[in-house]
């Protein structure tokens, strides 16, 4: 082998450091980054933002499915929903149907946010620790689309698992109660998907800002406790102690995605709740359009903040 041939072969096999301290596509760490194939790199290089977004989303989706997350999430939702509908003891009547859906809504408020946060808290910081994020940062792709694409990929998995898991229970209710009032269950399912996506977005934001997975997990658990447990207790105490205007009560409701979800479900059932903050939610007077808009805002705003924050992140 001549000196020129040796130099050429060495240049092909030696990784070149990128300007930001990462690696060029000539060398990728032996991690999950292997799923970013050569064809996907060509899509990155094309420069089209939607191609960059779709490639990252598809890769994240494949990783989640390969990691059995889709099966696990579906099984969790189906098991809890079927268990509740089977042993609820509600009578076969419209009132029994409403009580069953109301019980499922209570279950969803506790279960879905916790599962969504567990599914999303490591989406960025976990990839950083494995080296996959380092590889993506070395590619010609806007960092913001990495966050958005990762969130979209996991959102597809979570939404599919939610629809299938709770859809199994919906089939059971359809057999028991027929089509009467089933539109309320459809509203519940769509609201549950929205609730899951809001907490997935919160988890993505936490994962983007955290420096270690343990920190992200701790903050995610605190976020779950605040939105699911503490916020409603504080709001109910303030409403009972102070004479708050309707605007202030509405603001308290919109400040918590679980409250928005419960207001949507209770509104579709025409139920005001018999005690506690549930009656306040149902009587808030907010329209369905406002509540849906609030859920969308809870999905878009955290991901938007995470997309901006990732541009300032240093590995």
C-alpha positions as YAML, in Angstrom:
chain: A
units: angstrom
residues:
- id: 1
  name: UNK
  ca: [0.00, 0.00, 0.00]
- id: 2
  name: UNK
  ca: [1.39, 3.38, -0.99]
- id: 3
  name: UNK
  ca: [1.59, 6.30, 1.40]
- id: 4
  name: UNK
  ca: [-1.18, 8.09, -0.47]
- id: 5
  name: UNK
  ca: [-3.51, 5.05, -0.26]
- id: 6
  name: UNK
  ca: [-2.75, 4.65, 3.45]
- id: 7
  name: UNK
  ca: [-3.57, 8.30, 4.16]
- id: 8
  name: UNK
  ca: [-6.80, 8.05, 2.22]
- id: 9
  name: UNK
  ca: [-7.88, 4.90, 4.09]
- id: 10
  name: UNK
  ca: [-6.97, 6.47, 7.45]
- id: 11
  name: UNK
  ca: [-9.03, 9.59, 6.65]
- id: 12
  name: UNK
  ca: [-12.06, 7.46, 5.92]
- id: 13
  name: UNK
  ca: [-11.82, 5.48, 9.17]
- id: 14
  name: UNK
  ca: [-10.80, 8.25, 11.59]
- id: 15
  name: UNK
  ca: [-13.63, 10.31, 13.15]
- id: 16
  name: UNK
  ca: [-13.36, 14.04, 12.79]
- id: 17
  name: UNK
  ca: [-14.41, 16.22, 15.74]
- id: 18
  name: UNK
  ca: [-17.24, 18.62, 15.04]
- id: 19
  name: UNK
  ca: [-16.88, 22.34, 15.88]
- id: 20
  name: UNK
  ca: [-19.21, 22.00, 18.87]
- id: 21
  name: UNK
  ca: [-17.24, 19.17, 20.43]
- id: 22
  name: UNK
  ca: [-19.36, 16.30, 19.05]
- id: 23
  name: UNK
  ca: [-18.68, 13.92, 16.18]
- id: 24
  name: UNK
  ca: [-19.39, 14.14, 12.52]
- id: 25
  name: UNK
  ca: [-21.59, 11.55, 10.85]
- id: 26
  name: UNK
  ca: [-18.43, 9.58, 10.04]
- id: 27
  name: UNK
  ca: [-18.52, 8.21, 13.57]
- id: 28
  name: UNK
  ca: [-21.61, 7.57, 15.67]
- id: 29
  name: UNK
  ca: [-21.46, 6.09, 19.17]
- id: 30
  name: UNK
  ca: [-22.55, 2.46, 19.49]
- id: 31
  name: UNK
  ca: [-25.91, 3.33, 21.05]
- id: 32
  name: UNK
  ca: [-29.49, 3.81, 19.94]
- id: 33
  name: UNK
  ca: [-28.13, 6.33, 17.42]
- id: 34
  name: UNK
  ca: [-27.53, 3.42, 15.07]
- id: 35
  name: UNK
  ca: [-31.17, 3.72, 14.10]
- id: 36
  name: UNK
  ca: [-30.40, 6.99, 12.33]
- id: 37
  name: UNK
  ca: [-29.56, 5.45, 8.98]
- id: 38
  name: UNK
  ca: [-27.69, 6.90, 6.05]
- id: 39
  name: UNK
  ca: [-30.94, 7.68, 4.23]
- id: 40
  name: UNK
  ca: [-32.14, 9.68, 7.23]
- id: 41
  name: UNK
  ca: [-28.89, 11.64, 7.23]
- id: 42
  name: UNK
  ca: [-29.59, 12.56, 3.62]
- id: 43
  name: UNK
  ca: [-32.99, 13.85, 4.71]
- id: 44
  name: UNK
  ca: [-31.32, 16.01, 7.37]
- id: 45
  name: UNK
  ca: [-28.95, 17.41, 4.79]
- id: 46
  name: UNK
  ca: [-31.84, 18.40, 2.53]
- id: 47
  name: UNK
  ca: [-32.52, 21.28, 4.92]
- id: 48
  name: UNK
  ca: [-36.34, 21.03, 4.76]
- id: 49
  name: UNK
  ca: [-37.67, 21.55, 8.28]
- id: 50
  name: UNK
  ca: [-40.53, 19.10, 7.87]
- id: 51
  name: UNK
  ca: [-38.10, 16.39, 6.74]
- id: 52
  name: UNK
  ca: [-35.95, 17.00, 9.79]
- id: 53
  name: UNK
  ca: [-39.03, 16.87, 12.02]
- id: 54
  name: UNK
  ca: [-40.40, 13.68, 10.47]
- id: 55
  name: UNK
  ca: [-37.05, 11.86, 10.56]
- id: 56
  name: UNK
  ca: [-36.56, 12.56, 14.28]
- id: 57
  name: UNK
  ca: [-40.21, 11.72, 15.04]
- id: 58
  name: UNK
  ca: [-40.02, 8.44, 13.12]
- id: 59
  name: UNK
  ca: [-36.77, 7.47, 14.81]
- id: 60
  name: UNK
  ca: [-38.17, 8.24, 18.27]
- id: 61
  name: UNK
  ca: [-41.33, 6.29, 17.46]
- id: 62
  name: UNK
  ca: [-39.31, 3.26, 16.37]
- id: 63
  name: UNK
  ca: [-37.20, 3.39, 19.52]
- id: 64
  name: UNK
  ca: [-40.29, 3.56, 21.74]
- id: 65
  name: UNK
  ca: [-41.98, 0.67, 19.94]
- id: 66
  name: UNK
  ca: [-38.80, -1.42, 19.98]
- id: 67
  name: UNK
  ca: [-38.46, -0.73, 23.70]
- id: 68
  name: UNK
  ca: [-41.95, -2.25, 24.27]
- id: 69
  name: UNK
  ca: [-43.31, 1.07, 25.54]
- id: 70
  name: UNK
  ca: [-46.34, 0.89, 23.22]
- id: 71
  name: UNK
  ca: [-47.34, -2.55, 24.53]
- id: 72
  name: UNK
  ca: [-46.73, -1.60, 28.16]
- id: 73
  name: UNK
  ca: [-48.76, 1.62, 27.98]
- id: 74
  name: UNK
  ca: [-51.66, -0.07, 26.21]
- id: 75
  name: UNK
  ca: [-51.70, -2.90, 28.75]
- id: 76
  name: UNK
  ca: [-51.68, -0.48, 31.70]
- id: 77
  name: UNK
  ca: [-54.58, 1.60, 30.39]
- id: 78
  name: UNK
  ca: [-56.62, -1.44, 29.34]
- id: 79
  name: UNK
  ca: [-56.09, -3.27, 32.64]
- id: 80
  name: UNK
  ca: [-57.12, -0.35, 34.85]
- id: 81
  name: UNK
  ca: [-60.05, 0.70, 32.63]
- id: 82
  name: UNK
  ca: [-61.41, -2.84, 32.30]
- id: 83
  name: UNK
  ca: [-60.99, -3.48, 36.00]
- id: 84
  name: UNK
  ca: [-62.95, -0.36, 36.88]
- id: 85
  name: UNK
  ca: [-65.77, -0.92, 34.36]
- id: 86
  name: UNK
  ca: [-66.09, -4.60, 35.27]
- id: 87
  name: UNK
  ca: [-66.27, -4.15, 39.04]
- id: 88
  name: UNK
  ca: [-67.90, -0.71, 39.23]
- id: 89
  name: UNK
  ca: [-71.27, -2.20, 40.17]
- id: 90
  name: UNK
  ca: [-73.14, 0.48, 38.19]
- id: 91
  name: UNK
  ca: [-76.64, -0.38, 37.01]
- id: 92
  name: UNK
  ca: [-77.40, -0.90, 33.33]
- id: 93
  name: UNK
  ca: [-79.03, 2.49, 32.83]
- id: 94
  name: UNK
  ca: [-78.06, 5.99, 31.63]
- id: 95
  name: UNK
  ca: [-77.29, 6.94, 35.22]
- id: 96
  name: UNK
  ca: [-75.06, 3.90, 35.60]
- id: 97
  name: UNK
  ca: [-73.25, 4.77, 32.39]
- id: 98
  name: UNK
  ca: [-72.59, 8.32, 33.59]
- id: 99
  name: UNK
  ca: [-71.28, 7.06, 36.91]
- id: 100
  name: UNK
  ca: [-68.95, 4.64, 35.15]
- id: 101
  name: UNK
  ca: [-67.55, 7.31, 32.84]
- id: 102
  name: UNK
  ca: [-67.18, 9.66, 35.80]
- id: 103
  name: UNK
  ca: [-65.22, 6.98, 37.66]
- id: 104
  name: UNK
  ca: [-63.00, 6.46, 34.61]
- id: 105
  name: UNK
  ca: [-62.37, 10.21, 34.53]
- id: 106
  name: UNK
  ca: [-61.20, 10.10, 38.15]
- id: 107
  name: UNK
  ca: [-58.92, 7.18, 37.29]
- id: 108
  name: UNK
  ca: [-57.53, 9.02, 34.26]
- id: 109
  name: UNK
  ca: [-56.71, 12.12, 36.31]
- id: 110
  name: UNK
  ca: [-54.34, 10.11, 38.51]
- id: 111
  name: UNK
  ca: [-53.06, 7.46, 36.09]
- id: 112
  name: UNK
  ca: [-52.59, 9.19, 32.73]
- id: 113
  name: UNK
  ca: [-50.41, 12.12, 33.92]
- id: 114
  name: UNK
  ca: [-48.17, 9.75, 35.90]
- id: 115
  name: UNK
  ca: [-47.72, 7.41, 32.93]
- id: 116
  name: UNK
  ca: [-47.13, 10.29, 30.52]
- id: 117
  name: UNK
  ca: [-44.44, 11.80, 32.74]
- id: 118
  name: UNK
  ca: [-42.77, 8.42, 33.23]
- id: 119
  name: UNK
  ca: [-42.75, 8.00, 29.45]
- id: 120
  name: UNK
  ca: [-41.31, 11.43, 28.66]
- id: 121
  name: UNK
  ca: [-39.02, 12.54, 31.48]
- id: 122
  name: UNK
  ca: [-35.91, 11.05, 29.81]
- id: 123
  name: UNK
  ca: [-36.68, 11.90, 26.19]
- id: 124
  name: UNK
  ca: [-33.86, 14.49, 25.99]
- id: 125
  name: UNK
  ca: [-31.66, 14.04, 29.05]
- id: 126
  name: UNK
  ca: [-31.72, 10.26, 28.61]
- id: 127
  name: UNK
  ca: [-30.54, 10.57, 25.01]
- id: 128
  name: UNK
  ca: [-27.80, 12.90, 26.18]
- id: 129
  name: UNK
  ca: [-26.47, 10.32, 28.61]
- id: 130
  name: UNK
  ca: [-26.57, 7.58, 25.96]
- id: 131
  name: UNK
  ca: [-24.76, 9.69, 23.34]
- id: 132
  name: UNK
  ca: [-27.60, 9.78, 20.84]
- id: 133
  name: UNK
  ca: [-28.26, 13.49, 21.39]
- id: 134
  name: UNK
  ca: [-24.58, 14.26, 20.87]
- id: 135
  name: UNK
  ca: [-24.75, 12.57, 17.47]
- id: 136
  name: UNK
  ca: [-27.88, 14.45, 16.43]
- id: 137
  name: UNK
  ca: [-26.35, 17.77, 17.44]
- id: 138
  name: UNK
  ca: [-23.49, 17.08, 15.04]
- id: 139
  name: UNK
  ca: [-25.90, 16.76, 12.11]
- id: 140
  name: UNK
  ca: [-27.11, 19.72, 10.02]
- id: 141
  name: UNK
  ca: [-30.46, 19.95, 11.81]
- id: 142
  name: UNK
  ca: [-31.95, 22.73, 13.89]
- id: 143
  name: UNK
  ca: [-31.89, 21.65, 17.55]
- id: 144
  name: UNK
  ca: [-35.47, 22.85, 17.99]
- id: 145
  name: UNK
  ca: [-36.73, 20.24, 15.55]
- id: 146
  name: UNK
  ca: [-34.95, 17.54, 17.54]
- id: 147
  name: UNK
  ca: [-37.10, 18.38, 20.56]
- id: 148
  name: UNK
  ca: [-40.30, 18.79, 18.56]
- id: 149
  name: UNK
  ca: [-39.67, 15.61, 16.57]
- id: 150
  name: UNK
  ca: [-38.93, 13.59, 19.69]
- id: 151
  name: UNK
  ca: [-42.12, 14.89, 21.31]
- id: 152
  name: UNK
  ca: [-44.20, 14.08, 18.22]
- id: 153
  name: UNK
  ca: [-42.80, 10.55, 18.01]
- id: 154
  name: UNK
  ca: [-43.61, 9.79, 21.64]
- id: 155
  name: UNK
  ca: [-46.96, 11.56, 21.38]
- id: 156
  name: UNK
  ca: [-48.03, 9.16, 18.62]
- id: 157
  name: UNK
  ca: [-47.14, 6.19, 20.83]
- id: 158
  name: UNK
  ca: [-48.92, 7.60, 23.89]
- id: 159
  name: UNK
  ca: [-52.05, 8.66, 21.97]
- id: 160
  name: UNK
  ca: [-52.32, 5.27, 20.26]
- id: 161
  name: UNK
  ca: [-51.91, 3.41, 23.54]
- id: 162
  name: UNK
  ca: [-54.54, 5.62, 25.21]
- id: 163
  name: UNK
  ca: [-57.10, 5.14, 22.45]
- id: 164
  name: UNK
  ca: [-56.58, 1.37, 22.26]
- id: 165
  name: UNK
  ca: [-56.38, 0.83, 26.03]
- id: 166
  name: UNK
  ca: [-59.45, 2.85, 26.95]
- id: 167
  name: UNK
  ca: [-61.13, 1.79, 23.72]
- id: 168
  name: UNK
  ca: [-61.22, -1.79, 25.00]
- id: 169
  name: UNK
  ca: [-63.19, -0.59, 28.02]
- id: 170
  name: UNK
  ca: [-65.35, 1.48, 25.67]
- id: 171
  name: UNK
  ca: [-66.25, -1.67, 23.75]
- id: 172
  name: UNK
  ca: [-67.31, -3.30, 27.00]
- id: 173
  name: UNK
  ca: [-69.52, -0.31, 27.85]
- id: 174
  name: UNK
  ca: [-70.96, -0.30, 24.36]
- id: 175
  name: UNK
  ca: [-72.02, -3.92, 24.79]
- id: 176
  name: UNK
  ca: [-73.54, -3.20, 28.21]
- id: 177
  name: UNK
  ca: [-75.26, 0.14, 27.60]
- id: 178
  name: UNK
  ca: [-75.63, 0.45, 23.84]
- id: 179
  name: UNK
  ca: [-75.13, 3.67, 21.88]
- id: 180
  name: UNK
  ca: [-77.09, 5.88, 24.28]
- id: 181
  name: UNK
  ca: [-74.72, 8.45, 25.69]
- id: 182
  name: UNK
  ca: [-71.69, 6.93, 23.99]
- id: 183
  name: UNK
  ca: [-70.75, 10.38, 22.64]
- id: 184
  name: UNK
  ca: [-69.86, 11.26, 26.24]
- id: 185
  name: UNK
  ca: [-67.40, 8.37, 26.30]
- id: 186
  name: UNK
  ca: [-65.91, 9.55, 23.02]
- id: 187
  name: UNK
  ca: [-65.43, 12.98, 24.60]
- id: 188
  name: UNK
  ca: [-63.81, 11.30, 27.60]
- id: 189
  name: UNK
  ca: [-61.39, 9.38, 25.38]
- id: 190
  name: UNK
  ca: [-60.38, 12.45, 23.37]
- id: 191
  name: UNK
  ca: [-59.98, 14.43, 26.58]
- id: 192
  name: UNK
  ca: [-57.83, 11.64, 28.01]
- id: 193
  name: UNK
  ca: [-55.59, 11.79, 24.94]
- id: 194
  name: UNK
  ca: [-55.29, 15.55, 25.40]
- id: 195
  name: UNK
  ca: [-54.52, 15.14, 29.10]
- id: 196
  name: UNK
  ca: [-51.78, 12.63, 28.33]
- id: 197
  name: UNK
  ca: [-50.24, 14.88, 25.69]
- id: 198
  name: UNK
  ca: [-50.19, 17.86, 28.06]
- id: 199
  name: UNK
  ca: [-48.18, 15.95, 30.64]
- id: 200
  name: UNK
  ca: [-45.98, 14.47, 27.95]
- id: 201
  name: UNK
  ca: [-45.20, 18.05, 26.90]
- id: 202
  name: UNK
  ca: [-44.43, 18.95, 30.53]
- id: 203
  name: UNK
  ca: [-42.13, 15.92, 30.72]
- id: 204
  name: UNK
  ca: [-40.33, 16.98, 27.54]
- id: 205
  name: UNK
  ca: [-39.76, 20.44, 29.01]
- id: 206
  name: UNK
  ca: [-38.43, 18.99, 32.27]
- id: 207
  name: UNK
  ca: [-36.17, 16.60, 30.34]
- id: 208
  name: UNK
  ca: [-34.79, 19.46, 28.26]
- id: 209
  name: UNK
  ca: [-33.96, 21.62, 31.26]
- id: 210
  name: UNK
  ca: [-32.62, 18.86, 33.54]
- id: 211
  name: UNK
  ca: [-28.94, 17.93, 33.57]
- id: 212
  name: UNK
  ca: [-29.39, 14.37, 34.85]
- id: 213
  name: UNK
  ca: [-32.11, 11.73, 34.56]
- id: 214
  name: UNK
  ca: [-32.50, 11.55, 38.33]
- id: 215
  name: UNK
  ca: [-33.18, 15.29, 38.47]
- id: 216
  name: UNK
  ca: [-35.73, 15.00, 35.66]
- id: 217
  name: UNK
  ca: [-37.48, 12.13, 37.43]
- id: 218
  name: UNK
  ca: [-37.68, 14.04, 40.71]
- id: 219
  name: UNK
  ca: [-39.06, 17.19, 39.10]
- id: 220
  name: UNK
  ca: [-41.57, 15.13, 37.11]
- id: 221
  name: UNK
  ca: [-42.89, 13.51, 40.28]
- id: 222
  name: UNK
  ca: [-43.20, 16.93, 41.91]
- id: 223
  name: UNK
  ca: [-45.08, 18.21, 38.87]
- id: 224
  name: UNK
  ca: [-47.49, 15.26, 39.10]
- id: 225
  name: UNK
  ca: [-48.09, 15.89, 42.80]
- id: 226
  name: UNK
  ca: [-48.69, 19.60, 42.20]
- id: 227
  name: UNK
  ca: [-51.15, 19.31, 39.33]
- id: 228
  name: UNK
  ca: [-52.98, 16.18, 40.52]
- id: 229
  name: UNK
  ca: [-53.05, 16.64, 44.31]
- id: 230
  name: UNK
  ca: [-51.94, 20.01, 45.66]
- id: 231
  name: UNK
  ca: [-53.39, 22.51, 43.18]
- id: 232
  name: UNK
  ca: [-57.02, 21.47, 43.66]
- id: 233
  name: UNK
  ca: [-56.72, 21.51, 47.45]
- id: 234
  name: UNK
  ca: [-55.27, 25.02, 47.41]
- id: 235
  name: UNK
  ca: [-57.84, 26.23, 44.90]
- id: 236
  name: UNK
  ca: [-60.72, 24.79, 46.91]
- id: 237
  name: UNK
  ca: [-59.36, 26.39, 50.08]
- id: 238
  name: UNK
  ca: [-59.06, 29.79, 48.41]
- id: 239
  name: UNK
  ca: [-62.53, 29.58, 46.93]
- id: 240
  name: UNK
  ca: [-63.98, 28.63, 50.31]
- id: 241
  name: UNK
  ca: [-62.11, 31.33, 52.24]
- id: 242
  name: UNK
  ca: [-62.36, 34.20, 49.75]
- id: 243
  name: UNK
  ca: [-65.11, 35.53, 47.59]
- id: 244
  name: UNK
  ca: [-63.38, 35.17, 44.25]
- id: 245
  name: UNK
  ca: [-64.81, 36.46, 41.03]
- id: 246
  name: UNK
  ca: [-65.82, 34.11, 38.22]
- id: 247
  name: UNK
  ca: [-62.76, 35.25, 36.27]
- id: 248
  name: UNK
  ca: [-60.43, 34.26, 39.11]
- id: 249
  name: UNK
  ca: [-62.08, 30.84, 39.43]
- id: 250
  name: UNK
  ca: [-61.79, 30.32, 35.67]
- id: 251
  name: UNK
  ca: [-58.12, 31.29, 35.79]
- id: 252
  name: UNK
  ca: [-57.51, 28.71, 38.54]
- id: 253
  name: UNK
  ca: [-59.18, 26.06, 36.43]
- id: 254
  name: UNK
  ca: [-57.20, 26.89, 33.27]
- id: 255
  name: UNK
  ca: [-53.95, 26.89, 35.26]
- id: 256
  name: UNK
  ca: [-54.27, 23.14, 35.77]
- id: 257
  name: UNK
  ca: [-54.70, 20.74, 32.81]
- id: 258
  name: UNK
  ca: [-56.33, 18.13, 35.04]
- id: 259
  name: UNK
  ca: [-58.99, 20.69, 35.97]
- id: 260
  name: UNK
  ca: [-59.58, 21.46, 32.29]
- id: 261
  name: UNK
  ca: [-59.94, 17.75, 31.57]
- id: 262
  name: UNK
  ca: [-62.45, 17.21, 34.37]
- id: 263
  name: UNK
  ca: [-64.47, 20.23, 33.30]
- id: 264
  name: UNK
  ca: [-64.67, 18.79, 29.77]
- id: 265
  name: UNK
  ca: [-65.80, 15.36, 30.98]
- id: 266
  name: UNK
  ca: [-68.28, 16.65, 33.55]
- id: 267
  name: UNK
  ca: [-69.69, 19.03, 30.96]
- id: 268
  name: UNK
  ca: [-70.22, 16.21, 28.46]
- id: 269
  name: UNK
  ca: [-72.01, 14.17, 31.13]
- id: 270
  name: UNK
  ca: [-74.10, 17.13, 32.26]
- id: 271
  name: UNK
  ca: [-72.93, 16.44, 35.80]
- id: 272
  name: UNK
  ca: [-71.98, 19.03, 38.31]
- id: 273
  name: UNK
  ca: [-70.40, 16.79, 40.85]
- id: 274
  name: UNK
  ca: [-71.80, 16.51, 44.33]
- id: 275
  name: UNK
  ca: [-68.91, 17.86, 46.37]
- id: 276
  name: UNK
  ca: [-65.53, 19.44, 46.34]
- id: 277
  name: UNK
  ca: [-63.78, 21.08, 43.46]
- id: 278
  name: UNK
  ca: [-65.69, 18.97, 40.92]
- id: 279
  name: UNK
  ca: [-68.79, 21.14, 41.30]
- id: 280
  name: UNK
  ca: [-66.70, 24.27, 40.86]
- id: 281
  name: UNK
  ca: [-65.22, 22.86, 37.67]
- id: 282
  name: UNK
  ca: [-68.55, 21.92, 36.15]
- id: 283
  name: UNK
  ca: [-70.11, 25.28, 37.03]
- id: 284
  name: UNK
  ca: [-67.20, 27.41, 35.84]
- id: 285
  name: UNK
  ca: [-69.13, 28.56, 32.76]
- id: 286
  name: UNK
  ca: [-66.21, 28.08, 30.40]
- id: 287
  name: UNK
  ca: [-67.23, 26.92, 26.92]
- id: 288
  name: UNK
  ca: [-66.02, 23.70, 25.36]
- id: 289
  name: UNK
  ca: [-63.99, 25.69, 22.83]
- id: 290
  name: UNK
  ca: [-62.14, 27.54, 25.59]
- id: 291
  name: UNK
  ca: [-61.37, 24.31, 27.41]
- id: 292
  name: UNK
  ca: [-60.08, 22.62, 24.25]
- id: 293
  name: UNK
  ca: [-57.98, 25.68, 23.49]
- id: 294
  name: UNK
  ca: [-56.53, 25.54, 27.00]
- id: 295
  name: UNK
  ca: [-55.52, 21.90, 26.56]
- id: 296
  name: UNK
  ca: [-53.88, 22.72, 23.22]
- id: 297
  name: UNK
  ca: [-52.01, 25.58, 24.86]
- id: 298
  name: UNK
  ca: [-50.77, 23.22, 27.58]
- id: 299
  name: UNK
  ca: [-49.40, 20.98, 24.82]
- id: 300
  name: UNK
  ca: [-47.85, 23.62, 22.58]
- id: 301
  name: UNK
  ca: [-46.36, 26.05, 25.11]
- id: 302
  name: UNK
  ca: [-44.12, 23.60, 27.07]
- id: 303
  name: UNK
  ca: [-42.79, 22.07, 23.84]
- id: 304
  name: UNK
  ca: [-42.18, 25.54, 22.43]
- id: 305
  name: UNK
  ca: [-40.23, 26.54, 25.54]
- id: 306
  name: UNK
  ca: [-38.24, 23.30, 25.36]
- id: 307
  name: UNK
  ca: [-37.45, 23.93, 21.68]
- id: 308
  name: UNK
  ca: [-36.07, 27.36, 22.57]
- id: 309
  name: UNK
  ca: [-34.16, 26.06, 25.61]
- id: 310
  name: UNK
  ca: [-32.42, 23.28, 23.68]
- id: 311
  name: UNK
  ca: [-30.67, 25.86, 21.52]
- id: 312
  name: UNK
  ca: [-28.85, 27.15, 24.60]
- id: 313
  name: UNK
  ca: [-28.03, 23.74, 25.98]
- id: 314
  name: UNK
  ca: [-24.38, 22.73, 26.12]
- id: 315
  name: UNK
  ca: [-23.35, 19.10, 26.21]
...
